[in-house]
């Protein structure tokens, strides 16, 4: 069965271009984003890794670690990073998991158990390794996004989703459609009006089941 929201991610031992470690140890008390790719030296993936590199300051502001995964080995990752940094004009300081055995991709349900890499393989042979996972400090999956090979990921949206997750984490609120940081949030239905006012102060009752309040700082 696949990894679902609120599942604890498996504590996999991974090999990266920055050494080997267990995922839970690497996450520590931080938020984490794992984004995966089917092959090094491919055009869309290079632009995506570059976008992540350019957002280094934003990840740091949010106490979030990022880690890539690609179905190639460490040596290829090291060489590929030169292309990524040249394209992005930014340092790719995050680790990239080497997953040529497909062990990590299979454990995270990106590929079926019987998948393998044929001789002369292309990115199409591991096309479903195009996932973004956002993981909270308790090591639980909070959000996942899966993309086809033809569509480059929008990391501004990943950043927006991270903001929403961190704002609502363990708090009885939700974010409305198209929410961005600083806008009003929705009060959870688990609180009645009196409890909502006691917790948040002023609320705006738009509909009996849709109440908003200022976003907590």
TIRO-2110 file (N, C-alpha, C; in Angstrom, 1 decimal):
// TIRO-2110
0.8, -1.2, 0.0, N, 1, A
0.0, 0.0, 0.0, CA, 1, A
0.9, 1.2, 0.0, C, 1, A
0.4, 2.3, -0.7, N, 2, A
1.2, 3.5, -0.8, CA, 2, A
1.3, 4.3, 0.4, C, 2, A
2.2, 5.3, 0.4, N, 3, A
2.3, 6.2, 1.6, CA, 3, A
1.2, 7.2, 1.5, C, 3, A
0.5, 7.3, 2.7, N, 4, A
-0.7, 8.2, 2.7, CA, 4, A
-0.4, 9.4, 3.7, C, 4, A
-1.2, 10.4, 3.5, N, 5, A
-1.1, 11.6, 4.4, CA, 5, A
-1.2, 11.1, 5.9, C, 5, A
-0.3, 11.6, 6.7, N, 6, A
-0.2, 11.3, 8.1, CA, 6, A
0.5, 10.0, 8.4, C, 6, A
0.9, 9.3, 7.4, N, 7, A
1.8, 8.1, 7.6, CA, 7, A
3.2, 8.6, 8.0, C, 7, A
3.8, 7.8, 8.9, N, 8, A
5.2, 8.1, 9.2, CA, 8, A
6.0, 7.5, 8.0, C, 8, A
6.9, 8.3, 7.5, N, 9, A
7.8, 7.9, 6.4, CA, 9, A
8.7, 6.8, 6.9, C, 9, A
9.1, 5.8, 6.0, N, 10, A
10.0, 4.8, 6.5, CA, 10, A
11.4, 5.4, 6.8, C, 10, A
12.1, 4.9, 7.8, N, 11, A
13.4, 5.5, 8.2, CA, 11, A
14.5, 4.8, 7.3, C, 11, A
14.5, 5.2, 6.0, N, 12, A
15.4, 4.5, 5.1, CA, 12, A
16.8, 5.0, 5.3, C, 12, A
17.8, 4.1, 5.1, N, 13, A
19.2, 4.4, 5.0, CA, 13, A
19.5, 4.8, 3.6, C, 13, A
20.0, 6.0, 3.3, N, 14, A
20.2, 6.4, 2.0, CA, 14, A
21.6, 6.8, 1.7, C, 14, A
22.1, 6.7, 0.5, N, 15, A
23.4, 7.1, 0.1, CA, 15, A
23.2, 8.4, -0.8, C, 15, A
23.9, 9.4, -0.5, N, 16, A
23.8, 10.7, -1.2, CA, 16, A
25.2, 11.2, -1.6, C, 16, A
25.2, 12.3, -2.4, N, 17, A
26.5, 12.9, -2.7, CA, 17, A
27.1, 13.6, -1.5, C, 17, A
26.4, 13.7, -0.4, N, 18, A
26.9, 14.3, 0.8, CA, 18, A
27.0, 13.3, 1.9, C, 18, A
27.2, 12.0, 1.6, N, 19, A
27.3, 10.9, 2.6, CA, 19, A
26.1, 10.1, 2.8, C, 19, A
26.2, 9.1, 3.6, N, 20, A
25.1, 8.2, 3.9, CA, 20, A
24.5, 8.5, 5.3, C, 20, A
23.2, 8.3, 5.4, N, 21, A
22.5, 8.6, 6.7, CA, 21, A
21.1, 8.0, 6.7, C, 21, A
20.5, 7.9, 7.8, N, 22, A
19.1, 7.5, 8.0, CA, 22, A
18.2, 8.7, 7.8, C, 22, A
17.1, 8.6, 7.1, N, 23, A
16.3, 9.8, 6.8, CA, 23, A
15.8, 10.5, 8.0, C, 23, A
15.3, 9.7, 9.0, N, 24, A
14.8, 10.3, 10.3, CA, 24, A
15.9, 11.1, 11.0, C, 24, A
17.1, 10.6, 11.0, N, 25, A
18.2, 11.4, 11.6, CA, 25, A
18.5, 12.7, 10.8, C, 25, A
18.4, 12.6, 9.5, N, 26, A
18.7, 13.8, 8.7, CA, 26, A
17.6, 14.8, 8.9, C, 26, A
16.3, 14.4, 9.0, N, 27, A
15.3, 15.4, 9.2, CA, 27, A
15.4, 16.0, 10.5, C, 27, A
15.7, 15.2, 11.6, N, 28, A
15.8, 15.8, 12.9, CA, 28, A
14.6, 16.5, 13.4, C, 28, A
14.7, 17.7, 13.8, N, 29, A
13.5, 18.5, 14.3, CA, 29, A
13.0, 19.5, 13.2, C, 29, A
13.4, 19.3, 12.0, N, 30, A
13.0, 20.2, 10.9, CA, 30, A
11.8, 19.7, 10.1, C, 30, A
11.3, 20.6, 9.3, N, 31, A
10.4, 20.2, 8.2, CA, 31, A
11.4, 19.7, 7.1, C, 31, A
10.8, 18.9, 6.2, N, 32, A
11.7, 18.4, 5.1, CA, 32, A
10.8, 18.3, 3.9, C, 32, A
11.5, 18.5, 2.7, N, 33, A
10.9, 18.3, 1.4, CA, 33, A
11.8, 17.3, 0.7, C, 33, A
11.2, 16.2, 0.2, N, 34, A
11.9, 15.3, -0.7, CA, 34, A
11.3, 15.4, -2.1, C, 34, A
12.1, 15.6, -3.1, N, 35, A
11.6, 15.7, -4.4, CA, 35, A
12.4, 14.8, -5.3, C, 35, A
11.7, 14.0, -6.1, N, 36, A
12.4, 12.9, -6.8, CA, 36, A
12.3, 13.1, -8.3, C, 36, A
13.3, 12.4, -9.0, N, 37, A
13.5, 12.6, -10.4, CA, 37, A
13.9, 11.3, -11.0, C, 37, A
13.5, 11.0, -12.3, N, 38, A
13.7, 9.7, -12.9, CA, 38, A
15.1, 9.5, -13.5, C, 38, A
15.9, 10.6, -13.7, N, 39, A
17.2, 10.5, -14.3, CA, 39, A
18.0, 11.8, -14.2, C, 39, A
19.3, 11.6, -14.0, N, 40, A
20.2, 12.8, -14.1, CA, 40, A
20.3, 13.2, -15.6, C, 40, A
20.8, 14.5, -15.7, N, 41, A
21.1, 15.0, -17.1, CA, 41, A
19.9, 15.0, -18.0, C, 41, A
18.7, 15.3, -17.4, N, 42, A
17.5, 15.5, -18.2, CA, 42, A
17.0, 16.9, -18.1, C, 42, A
16.4, 17.5, -19.1, N, 43, A
16.2, 18.9, -19.2, CA, 43, A
15.2, 19.4, -18.1, C, 43, A
14.0, 18.8, -18.0, N, 44, A
13.1, 19.3, -17.0, CA, 44, A
13.6, 19.2, -15.6, C, 44, A
14.2, 18.1, -15.3, N, 45, A
14.8, 17.9, -14.0, CA, 45, A
15.9, 18.9, -13.6, C, 45, A
16.7, 19.3, -14.6, N, 46, A
17.7, 20.2, -14.4, CA, 46, A
17.1, 21.6, -14.0, C, 46, A
16.1, 22.0, -14.7, N, 47, A
15.4, 23.3, -14.3, CA, 47, A
14.8, 23.2, -12.9, C, 47, A
14.3, 22.0, -12.6, N, 48, A
13.6, 21.9, -11.3, CA, 48, A
14.6, 21.9, -10.1, C, 48, A
15.7, 21.2, -10.3, N, 49, A
16.8, 21.2, -9.3, CA, 49, A
17.3, 22.7, -9.2, C, 49, A
17.4, 23.4, -10.3, N, 50, A
17.9, 24.7, -10.3, CA, 50, A
16.9, 25.6, -9.5, C, 50, A
15.6, 25.4, -9.7, N, 51, A
14.6, 26.2, -8.9, CA, 51, A
14.8, 26.0, -7.4, C, 51, A
15.0, 24.8, -7.0, N, 52, A
15.2, 24.5, -5.6, CA, 52, A
16.4, 25.2, -5.1, C, 52, A
17.5, 25.1, -5.8, N, 53, A
18.7, 25.8, -5.4, CA, 53, A
18.5, 27.3, -5.2, C, 53, A
17.8, 27.9, -6.1, N, 54, A
17.5, 29.3, -6.1, CA, 54, A
16.7, 29.7, -4.8, C, 54, A
16.0, 28.8, -4.3, N, 55, A
15.1, 29.1, -3.1, CA, 55, A
15.8, 28.7, -1.8, C, 55, A
17.1, 28.6, -1.8, N, 56, A
17.8, 28.1, -0.6, CA, 56, A
17.5, 29.0, 0.6, C, 56, A
17.4, 30.3, 0.5, N, 57, A
17.1, 31.2, 1.6, CA, 57, A
15.7, 31.1, 2.1, C, 57, A
14.8, 30.8, 1.2, N, 58, A
13.4, 30.6, 1.6, CA, 58, A
13.2, 29.3, 2.4, C, 58, A
13.9, 28.2, 2.0, N, 59, A
13.8, 27.0, 2.8, CA, 59, A
14.4, 27.2, 4.2, C, 59, A
15.5, 27.9, 4.2, N, 60, A
16.1, 28.2, 5.5, CA, 60, A
15.2, 29.0, 6.4, C, 60, A
14.6, 30.0, 5.9, N, 61, A
13.7, 30.9, 6.7, CA, 61, A
12.6, 30.0, 7.3, C, 61, A
12.2, 29.0, 6.7, N, 62, A
11.1, 28.1, 7.1, CA, 62, A
11.5, 26.9, 7.9, C, 62, A
12.8, 26.9, 8.2, N, 63, A
13.4, 25.7, 9.0, CA, 63, A
13.1, 24.4, 8.3, C, 63, A
13.3, 24.4, 7.0, N, 64, A
13.0, 23.3, 6.1, CA, 64, A
14.3, 22.8, 5.4, C, 64, A
14.5, 21.5, 5.5, N, 65, A
15.6, 20.9, 4.7, CA, 65, A
15.0, 20.3, 3.4, C, 65, A
15.8, 20.3, 2.4, N, 66, A
15.4, 19.8, 1.1, CA, 66, A
16.4, 18.7, 0.7, C, 66, A
15.9, 17.7, 0.1, N, 67, A
16.7, 16.6, -0.4, CA, 67, A
16.1, 16.0, -1.7, C, 67, A
17.0, 15.9, -2.7, N, 68, A
16.6, 15.4, -4.0, CA, 68, A
16.8, 13.9, -4.0, C, 68, A
16.2, 13.2, -5.0, N, 69, A
16.4, 11.8, -5.3, CA, 69, A
16.4, 11.7, -6.8, C, 69, A
17.4, 10.9, -7.3, N, 70, A
17.4, 10.6, -8.7, CA, 70, A
17.9, 9.2, -8.9, C, 70, A
17.4, 8.5, -9.9, N, 71, A
17.7, 7.1, -10.1, CA, 71, A
19.0, 6.9, -10.9, C, 71, A
20.1, 7.5, -10.3, N, 72, A
21.4, 7.3, -10.8, CA, 72, A
22.4, 7.2, -9.6, C, 72, A
23.7, 7.1, -9.9, N, 73, A
24.6, 6.9, -8.7, CA, 73, A
25.2, 8.3, -8.3, C, 73, A
26.0, 8.2, -7.2, N, 74, A
26.5, 9.4, -6.6, CA, 74, A
27.5, 10.1, -7.5, C, 74, A
28.3, 9.4, -8.3, N, 75, A
29.3, 10.0, -9.2, CA, 75, A
28.5, 10.9, -10.2, C, 75, A
27.4, 10.3, -10.7, N, 76, A
26.7, 11.1, -11.7, CA, 76, A
26.0, 12.3, -11.1, C, 76, A
25.5, 12.2, -9.9, N, 77, A
25.0, 13.3, -9.2, CA, 77, A
26.0, 14.5, -9.0, C, 77, A
27.2, 14.1, -8.7, N, 78, A
28.2, 15.1, -8.5, CA, 78, A
28.5, 15.9, -9.7, C, 78, A
28.6, 15.2, -10.9, N, 79, A
28.8, 15.9, -12.1, CA, 79, A
27.6, 16.7, -12.6, C, 79, A
26.4, 16.1, -12.4, N, 80, A
25.2, 16.8, -12.8, CA, 80, A
25.0, 18.1, -12.0, C, 80, A
25.4, 18.1, -10.8, N, 81, A
25.3, 19.4, -10.0, CA, 81, A
26.0, 20.6, -10.6, C, 81, A
27.1, 20.3, -11.4, N, 82, A
27.7, 21.4, -12.1, CA, 82, A
26.8, 22.0, -13.1, C, 82, A
26.1, 21.2, -13.8, N, 83, A
25.1, 21.7, -14.8, CA, 83, A
24.0, 22.4, -14.1, C, 83, A
23.5, 21.9, -13.0, N, 84, A
22.4, 22.5, -12.3, CA, 84, A
22.8, 23.9, -11.8, C, 84, A
24.0, 24.0, -11.2, N, 85, A
24.4, 25.3, -10.7, CA, 85, A
24.7, 26.3, -11.8, C, 85, A
25.2, 25.8, -13.0, N, 86, A
25.4, 26.7, -14.1, CA, 86, A
24.1, 27.2, -14.6, C, 86, A
23.1, 26.4, -14.7, N, 87, A
21.8, 26.8, -15.2, CA, 87, A
21.2, 27.8, -14.2, C, 87, A
21.2, 27.5, -12.9, N, 88, A
20.5, 28.3, -11.9, CA, 88, A
21.3, 29.5, -11.4, C, 88, A
22.6, 29.5, -11.7, N, 89, A
23.4, 30.5, -11.1, CA, 89, A
23.2, 30.6, -9.6, C, 89, A
23.2, 29.4, -9.0, N, 90, A
23.0, 29.2, -7.5, CA, 90, A
23.6, 27.9, -7.1, C, 90, A
24.1, 27.9, -5.9, N, 91, A
24.7, 26.6, -5.4, CA, 91, A
23.6, 25.6, -5.0, C, 91, A
23.8, 24.4, -5.5, N, 92, A
22.9, 23.3, -5.1, CA, 92, A
23.4, 22.6, -3.9, C, 92, A
23.2, 23.2, -2.7, N, 93, A
23.8, 22.8, -1.5, CA, 93, A
23.1, 21.6, -0.8, C, 93, A
22.0, 21.2, -1.4, N, 94, A
21.2, 20.1, -0.8, CA, 94, A
21.7, 18.7, -1.3, C, 94, A
21.5, 17.6, -0.5, N, 95, A
22.0, 16.3, -0.9, CA, 95, A
21.0, 15.7, -2.0, C, 95, A
21.6, 14.8, -2.8, N, 96, A
20.7, 14.1, -3.7, CA, 96, A
20.9, 12.6, -3.4, C, 96, A
19.8, 11.9, -3.2, N, 97, A
19.9, 10.5, -2.9, CA, 97, A
20.2, 9.7, -4.2, C, 97, A
21.1, 8.8, -4.1, N, 98, A
21.5, 7.9, -5.3, CA, 98, A
20.6, 6.6, -5.1, C, 98, A
19.7, 6.4, -6.1, N, 99, A
18.8, 5.3, -6.0, CA, 99, A
18.8, 4.4, -7.2, C, 99, A
20.0, 4.0, -7.7, N, 100, A
20.1, 3.2, -8.9, CA, 100, A
19.4, 1.8, -8.6, C, 100, A
19.4, 1.4, -7.4, N, 101, A
18.8, 0.1, -7.1, CA, 101, A
17.2, 0.2, -7.0, C, 101, A
16.7, 1.4, -7.0, N, 102, A
15.3, 1.7, -6.9, CA, 102, A
14.7, 1.4, -5.6, C, 102, A
15.6, 1.1, -4.6, N, 103, A
15.1, 0.7, -3.3, CA, 103, A
14.2, 1.8, -2.6, C, 103, A
14.7, 3.0, -2.7, N, 104, A
14.0, 4.1, -2.1, CA, 104, A
12.7, 4.5, -2.8, C, 104, A
12.8, 4.5, -4.2, N, 105, A
11.6, 4.8, -5.0, CA, 105, A
10.5, 3.7, -4.7, C, 105, A
10.9, 2.5, -4.6, N, 106, A
9.9, 1.4, -4.3, CA, 106, A
9.4, 1.6, -2.9, C, 106, A
10.2, 1.8, -1.9, N, 107, A
9.8, 1.9, -0.5, CA, 107, A
8.8, 3.1, -0.3, C, 107, A
8.9, 4.2, -1.1, N, 108, A
8.1, 5.3, -1.1, CA, 108, A
6.9, 5.2, -2.1, C, 108, A
6.8, 4.1, -2.7, N, 109, A
5.7, 3.7, -3.6, CA, 109, A
5.6, 4.6, -4.9, C, 109, A
6.8, 5.0, -5.4, N, 110, A
6.9, 5.7, -6.6, CA, 110, A
6.9, 4.7, -7.8, C, 110, A
7.4, 3.5, -7.5, N, 111, A
7.5, 2.4, -8.6, CA, 111, A
7.0, 1.1, -8.0, C, 111, A
6.5, 0.2, -8.9, N, 112, A
6.0, -1.1, -8.4, CA, 112, A
7.2, -1.9, -8.0, C, 112, A
6.9, -2.9, -7.2, N, 113, A
8.0, -3.8, -6.6, CA, 113, A
8.8, -4.5, -7.6, C, 113, A
8.2, -4.8, -8.8, N, 114, A
9.0, -5.5, -9.8, CA, 114, A
9.7, -4.6, -10.8, C, 114, A
9.7, -3.3, -10.6, N, 115, A
10.3, -2.4, -11.5, CA, 115, A
11.8, -2.6, -11.5, C, 115, A
12.5, -2.4, -12.7, N, 116, A
13.9, -2.5, -12.8, CA, 116, A
14.4, -1.6, -13.9, C, 116, A
15.7, -1.3, -13.9, N, 117, A
16.2, -0.4, -14.9, CA, 117, A
16.9, -1.3, -16.0, C, 117, A
16.3, -1.3, -17.2, N, 118, A
16.9, -2.0, -18.3, CA, 118, A
18.2, -1.4, -18.8, C, 118, A
19.0, -2.2, -19.5, N, 119, A
20.2, -1.7, -20.2, CA, 119, A
19.7, -0.6, -21.2, C, 119, A
20.5, 0.5, -21.3, N, 120, A
20.2, 1.6, -22.2, CA, 120, A
18.9, 2.3, -21.8, C, 120, A
18.6, 2.3, -20.5, N, 121, A
17.3, 2.8, -20.1, CA, 121, A
17.2, 4.3, -20.3, C, 121, A
16.0, 4.9, -20.4, N, 122, A
15.8, 6.3, -20.4, CA, 122, A
15.0, 6.7, -19.2, C, 122, A
14.7, 8.0, -19.1, N, 123, A
13.9, 8.5, -18.0, CA, 123, A
12.5, 7.9, -18.0, C, 123, A
12.0, 7.5, -19.2, N, 124, A
10.7, 6.9, -19.3, CA, 124, A
10.6, 5.6, -18.5, C, 124, A
11.7, 4.9, -18.3, N, 125, A
11.6, 3.7, -17.5, CA, 125, A
11.4, 3.9, -16.0, C, 125, A
11.6, 5.1, -15.6, N, 126, A
11.3, 5.4, -14.2, CA, 126, A
10.5, 6.7, -14.1, C, 126, A
9.5, 6.8, -15.0, N, 127, A
8.8, 8.1, -15.2, CA, 127, A
8.0, 8.5, -14.0, C, 127, A
7.5, 7.5, -13.2, N, 128, A
6.7, 7.9, -12.0, CA, 128, A
7.5, 8.4, -10.8, C, 128, A
8.8, 8.4, -11.0, N, 129, A
9.6, 9.0, -9.9, CA, 129, A
9.7, 10.5, -10.1, C, 129, A
8.5, 11.1, -9.9, N, 130, A
8.3, 12.6, -10.1, CA, 130, A
7.4, 13.1, -9.0, C, 130, A
7.9, 13.0, -7.8, N, 131, A
7.0, 13.2, -6.6, CA, 131, A
7.6, 14.3, -5.8, C, 131, A
6.8, 15.1, -5.1, N, 132, A
7.2, 15.9, -4.0, CA, 132, A
6.5, 15.5, -2.7, C, 132, A
7.3, 15.3, -1.7, N, 133, A
6.8, 15.0, -0.4, CA, 133, A
7.2, 16.1, 0.6, C, 133, A
6.2, 16.6, 1.4, N, 134, A
6.5, 17.5, 2.4, CA, 134, A
6.2, 16.8, 3.7, C, 134, A
7.3, 16.8, 4.6, N, 135, A
7.3, 16.0, 5.8, CA, 135, A
7.5, 16.9, 7.0, C, 135, A
6.6, 16.6, 8.0, N, 136, A
6.7, 17.5, 9.3, CA, 136, A
7.8, 16.9, 10.2, C, 136, A
8.1, 17.7, 11.2, N, 137, A
9.2, 17.3, 12.2, CA, 137, A
8.9, 16.0, 12.9, C, 137, A
7.6, 15.5, 13.0, N, 138, A
7.3, 14.2, 13.6, CA, 138, A
7.5, 13.1, 12.6, C, 138, A
8.1, 13.4, 11.4, N, 139, A
8.4, 12.4, 10.4, CA, 139, A
7.2, 11.9, 9.6, C, 139, A
6.1, 12.7, 9.7, N, 140, A
4.8, 12.2, 9.0, CA, 140, A
4.7, 13.0, 7.7, C, 140, A
4.1, 12.2, 6.7, N, 141, A
3.9, 12.8, 5.4, CA, 141, A
2.7, 13.8, 5.5, C, 141, A
2.9, 15.1, 5.2, N, 142, A
1.8, 16.1, 5.3, CA, 142, A
1.2, 16.4, 3.9, C, 142, A
2.0, 16.2, 2.8, N, 143, A
1.5, 16.5, 1.5, CA, 143, A
2.3, 15.8, 0.4, C, 143, A
1.7, 15.4, -0.6, N, 144, A
2.4, 14.8, -1.7, CA, 144, A
1.8, 15.3, -3.0, C, 144, A
2.7, 15.5, -4.0, N, 145, A
2.3, 15.9, -5.4, CA, 145, A
3.1, 15.0, -6.4, C, 145, A
2.4, 14.5, -7.4, N, 146, A
3.0, 13.7, -8.4, CA, 146, A
2.8, 14.3, -9.7, C, 146, A
3.8, 14.4, -10.5, N, 147, A
3.8, 15.1, -11.8, CA, 147, A
4.2, 14.2, -12.9, C, 147, A
3.6, 14.4, -14.1, N, 148, A
4.1, 13.7, -15.3, CA, 148, A
5.5, 14.3, -15.8, C, 148, A
6.2, 13.5, -16.6, N, 149, A
7.5, 14.0, -17.1, CA, 149, A
7.4, 15.3, -17.9, C, 149, A
6.3, 15.5, -18.5, N, 150, A
6.2, 16.7, -19.4, CA, 150, A
5.9, 18.0, -18.7, C, 150, A
5.6, 18.0, -17.4, N, 151, A
5.2, 19.2, -16.7, CA, 151, A
6.2, 19.5, -15.6, C, 151, A
6.9, 20.6, -15.8, N, 152, A
7.9, 21.0, -14.7, CA, 152, A
7.1, 21.5, -13.5, C, 152, A
7.7, 21.1, -12.3, N, 153, A
7.0, 21.5, -11.1, CA, 153, A
7.1, 23.0, -10.8, C, 153, A
6.1, 23.5, -10.1, N, 154, A
6.1, 24.9, -9.7, CA, 154, A
6.5, 25.0, -8.3, C, 154, A
7.7, 25.3, -8.0, N, 155, A
8.2, 25.3, -6.7, CA, 155, A
7.8, 26.6, -5.9, C, 155, A
7.2, 27.5, -6.5, N, 156, A
6.5, 28.6, -5.8, CA, 156, A
5.3, 28.0, -5.2, C, 156, A
4.6, 27.1, -5.8, N, 157, A
3.4, 26.4, -5.2, CA, 157, A
3.9, 25.5, -4.1, C, 157, A
5.0, 24.8, -4.2, N, 158, A
5.5, 24.0, -3.1, CA, 158, A
5.8, 24.9, -1.9, C, 158, A
6.4, 26.0, -2.1, N, 159, A
6.6, 27.0, -1.1, CA, 159, A
5.4, 27.5, -0.4, C, 159, A
4.4, 27.8, -1.2, N, 160, A
3.1, 28.2, -0.7, CA, 160, A
2.4, 27.1, 0.1, C, 160, A
2.5, 25.9, -0.4, N, 161, A
1.9, 24.8, 0.4, CA, 161, A
2.6, 24.6, 1.7, C, 161, A
3.9, 24.7, 1.7, N, 162, A
4.7, 24.6, 2.9, CA, 162, A
4.3, 25.7, 3.9, C, 162, A
4.1, 26.9, 3.5, N, 163, A
3.6, 28.0, 4.3, CA, 163, A
2.3, 27.6, 4.9, C, 163, A
1.4, 27.1, 4.1, N, 164, A
0.0, 26.7, 4.6, CA, 164, A
0.1, 25.6, 5.6, C, 164, A
1.0, 24.6, 5.4, N, 165, A
1.1, 23.5, 6.3, CA, 165, A
1.7, 23.9, 7.6, C, 165, A
2.7, 24.8, 7.6, N, 166, A
3.3, 25.3, 8.8, CA, 166, A
2.4, 26.2, 9.6, C, 166, A
1.5, 26.9, 8.9, N, 167, A
0.6, 27.8, 9.6, CA, 167, A
-0.5, 27.0, 10.3, C, 167, A
-1.0, 25.9, 9.7, N, 168, A
-2.1, 25.2, 10.2, CA, 168, A
-1.6, 24.0, 11.1, C, 168, A
-0.4, 23.7, 11.1, N, 169, A
0.2, 22.5, 11.8, CA, 169, A
-0.3, 22.5, 13.3, C, 169, A
-1.0, 21.5, 13.7, N, 170, A
-1.5, 21.3, 15.1, CA, 170, A
-2.3, 22.5, 15.6, C, 170, A
-2.9, 23.2, 14.7, N, 171, A
-3.8, 24.3, 15.0, CA, 171, A
-5.1, 24.1, 14.3, C, 171, A
-6.3, 24.4, 15.0, N, 172, A
-7.6, 24.1, 14.4, CA, 172, A
-8.0, 25.2, 13.4, C, 172, A
-7.2, 25.3, 12.3, N, 173, A
-7.5, 26.2, 11.2, CA, 173, A
-7.2, 25.5, 9.9, C, 173, A
-7.7, 26.1, 8.8, N, 174, A
-7.3, 25.6, 7.5, CA, 174, A
-7.1, 26.9, 6.6, C, 174, A
-6.6, 26.7, 5.4, N, 175, A
-6.4, 27.8, 4.5, CA, 175, A
-7.4, 27.6, 3.3, C, 175, A
-7.9, 28.8, 2.8, N, 176, A
-8.8, 28.7, 1.7, CA, 176, A
-8.1, 28.6, 0.4, C, 176, A
-8.9, 28.5, -0.7, N, 177, A
-8.3, 28.4, -2.0, CA, 177, A
-7.4, 29.6, -2.3, C, 177, A
-6.3, 29.3, -2.9, N, 178, A
-5.3, 30.4, -3.4, CA, 178, A
-4.7, 31.2, -2.2, C, 178, A
-4.8, 30.7, -1.0, N, 179, A
-4.3, 31.4, 0.2, CA, 179, A
-2.8, 31.6, 0.0, C, 179, A
-2.3, 32.8, 0.5, N, 180, A
-0.9, 33.0, 0.6, CA, 180, A
-0.6, 33.6, 2.0, C, 180, A
0.6, 33.5, 2.4, N, 181, A
1.0, 33.9, 3.7, CA, 181, A
0.5, 35.3, 4.1, C, 181, A
-0.1, 35.4, 5.3, N, 182, A
-0.6, 36.7, 5.7, CA, 182, A
-2.1, 36.9, 5.5, C, 182, A
-2.7, 36.1, 4.6, N, 183, A
-4.1, 36.3, 4.4, CA, 183, A
-4.9, 35.5, 5.6, C, 183, A
-6.2, 35.9, 5.7, N, 184, A
-7.0, 35.2, 6.7, CA, 184, A
-7.1, 33.7, 6.5, C, 184, A
-7.4, 33.0, 7.6, N, 185, A
-7.5, 31.6, 7.5, CA, 185, A
-8.9, 31.2, 8.0, C, 185, A
-9.3, 29.9, 7.7, N, 186, A
-10.6, 29.4, 8.1, CA, 186, A
-10.5, 28.7, 9.4, C, 186, A
-11.5, 29.0, 10.3, N, 187, A
-11.6, 28.3, 11.6, CA, 187, A
-12.2, 26.9, 11.4, C, 187, A
-11.6, 26.0, 12.1, N, 188, A
-12.0, 24.6, 12.0, CA, 188, A
-13.4, 24.4, 12.5, C, 188, A
-14.2, 23.5, 12.0, N, 189, A
-15.6, 23.2, 12.4, CA, 189, A
-15.6, 22.5, 13.8, C, 189, A
-14.4, 22.1, 14.2, N, 190, A
-14.4, 21.5, 15.6, CA, 190, A
-14.6, 22.5, 16.7, C, 190, A
-14.5, 23.8, 16.4, N, 191, A
-14.7, 24.8, 17.3, CA, 191, A
-16.0, 25.5, 17.1, C, 191, A
-16.9, 25.7, 18.1, N, 192, A
-18.1, 26.5, 17.9, CA, 192, A
-17.7, 28.0, 17.9, C, 192, A
-18.6, 28.9, 17.7, N, 193, A
-18.3, 30.3, 17.6, CA, 193, A
-17.7, 30.8, 18.9, C, 193, A
-18.2, 30.4, 20.0, N, 194, A
-17.7, 30.9, 21.3, CA, 194, A
-16.3, 30.4, 21.5, C, 194, A
-16.0, 29.2, 21.2, N, 195, A
-14.7, 28.6, 21.4, CA, 195, A
-13.7, 29.2, 20.4, C, 195, A
-14.2, 29.5, 19.2, N, 196, A
-13.3, 30.2, 18.2, CA, 196, A
-12.9, 31.6, 18.6, C, 196, A
-13.9, 32.3, 19.2, N, 197, A
-13.6, 33.7, 19.6, CA, 197, A
-12.6, 33.7, 20.8, C, 197, A
-12.8, 32.7, 21.7, N, 198, A
-11.9, 32.6, 22.8, CA, 198, A
-10.5, 32.3, 22.4, C, 198, A
-10.4, 31.5, 21.4, N, 199, A
-9.0, 31.1, 20.9, CA, 199, A
-8.4, 32.1, 20.0, C, 199, A
-9.2, 32.7, 19.1, N, 200, A
-8.6, 33.5, 18.1, CA, 200, A
-8.9, 35.0, 18.2, C, 200, A
-9.9, 35.3, 19.0, N, 201, A
-10.4, 36.7, 19.1, CA, 201, A
-11.5, 36.9, 18.1, C, 201, A
-11.4, 37.9, 17.3, N, 202, A
-12.4, 38.3, 16.3, CA, 202, A
-12.5, 37.2, 15.2, C, 202, A
-13.7, 36.8, 14.8, N, 203, A
-14.0, 35.9, 13.7, CA, 203, A
-15.0, 36.6, 12.8, C, 203, A
-15.0, 36.2, 11.5, N, 204, A
-15.9, 36.7, 10.5, CA, 204, A
-16.8, 35.5, 10.1, C, 204, A
-18.1, 35.5, 10.4, N, 205, A
-18.9, 34.4, 10.1, CA, 205, A
-19.5, 34.7, 8.7, C, 205, A
-18.9, 34.1, 7.7, N, 206, A
-19.3, 34.3, 6.3, CA, 206, A
-20.5, 33.5, 6.0, C, 206, A
-20.5, 32.2, 6.4, N, 207, A
-21.6, 31.3, 6.4, CA, 207, A
-21.5, 30.5, 7.7, C, 207, A
-22.6, 29.8, 8.1, N, 208, A
-22.5, 29.1, 9.4, CA, 208, A
-21.4, 28.1, 9.5, C, 208, A
-21.0, 27.6, 8.3, N, 209, A
-19.9, 26.6, 8.3, CA, 209, A
-18.6, 27.2, 7.7, C, 209, A
-18.5, 28.5, 7.4, N, 210, A
-17.3, 29.1, 6.9, CA, 210, A
-17.1, 30.4, 7.7, C, 210, A
-16.1, 30.3, 8.6, N, 211, A
-15.7, 31.4, 9.5, CA, 211, A
-14.2, 31.7, 9.3, C, 211, A
-13.9, 32.9, 9.2, N, 212, A
-12.5, 33.3, 9.0, CA, 212, A
-11.9, 34.1, 10.2, C, 212, A
-10.6, 34.1, 10.3, N, 213, A
-10.0, 34.9, 11.3, CA, 213, A
-8.6, 35.3, 10.8, C, 213, A
-7.9, 36.2, 11.5, N, 214, A
-6.6, 36.6, 11.1, CA, 214, A
-5.6, 35.4, 11.2, C, 214, A
-4.7, 35.3, 10.3, N, 215, A
-3.7, 34.3, 10.3, CA, 215, A
-2.8, 34.4, 11.6, C, 215, A
-2.6, 33.4, 12.3, N, 216, A
-1.7, 33.5, 13.5, CA, 216, A
-0.3, 33.8, 13.0, C, 216, A
0.5, 34.5, 13.8, N, 217, A
1.9, 34.9, 13.4, CA, 217, A
2.8, 33.7, 13.7, C, 217, A
END
